[in-house]
Amino acid sequence: MNILIVEDEKLAVRKLTKLLEEAAPDFVIKGVTPSIEATVEWISQNRVAGNPEPDLLFLDIELADGQSFEIFNRIDIRSTVIFTTSYDEYALQAFKVNSIDYLLKPVQLEDLQRSIKKFYDLTGGQRGTSAHVLPPNLENILKNLHLQQPVADYRKRFLVKQGVKLLSIETSEIAYFYIDESISFFKTHLGQRFMVDYRMDEMELFLDPDRFFRVNRSIIVTHSAVVQIQPYYNNRLVITLKPVFEKEAIVSREKTNDFKKWMGK
């Protein structure tokens, strides 16, 4: 069986490849594409070359250039599809009832084996006879998926001390959070510094991830606080912050790719 993996995280590709070698050694990975554009191009060129369609697509929902559902608007998909996703299981009931299978990240061997069994049940195990399991109401399924996602109640403000007074600071006024000698602080866009009575792990949960990003164990930044990004050794990044941050602000290696995506939103 020929497969195409659509995934923009290299680590996820490596893990899925390793699991496939164990769960389905007869599967042949014909290609790996990291984006909507690259996937549409790969499928188009594969057809022009007269090659058979992939029997199976492993398709990540969230790609660097958008949601992979857009692929179905760009080109006719003739392969069976198994989605991979970080959405929680409750939100994915829409996929279950419409006979679209999915794998929840991080992908586990047992789940992959279940999906492969379903694939064989749908196709009879015959090469080139992939069942087109995508329903015509895919757009409605996506809408339902979003509707079922719980609306996160992110922190709107922090109550802090200034001398003997208490101040309520809106999160929109905050440039970044950081730790200094095991104490948590934030700086506002105006350069004011305040201490907060929360650990970084707690604050990361409080804050809207569209607006705040934890670049390492000690710093959480906003887009507008980042004024310069430069390569740093060991595949890391060093960033310049505004207002001035007195120490080096380093994006950890494991956060680098996600940080680039976040900065590009």
Buried (B, 14 or more C-beta within 10 A) or exposed (E): BBBBBBBBBEEBBEBBBEBBEEBBEEBEBBBBBBBBBBBBBBBEEBBEEEEEBBBBBBBBBBBBBEEBBBBBEBBEBEBBBBBBBEBEEEBBEBBEEBEBBBBBBEBEEEBBBBBBEBBEEBBEEEEEEBEEBBEEEBEEBBEBBEEBEEEEEBBEEBEBEEEEEEEEBEBEBBBBBBBEEEEBBBBBBEEBEBEBEBEBEEBBEBBEEEBBBBBBEBBBBBEEBBEEBEEBEEEBBBBBBBBEBEEEBBBBEEBBBBBEBBBEE
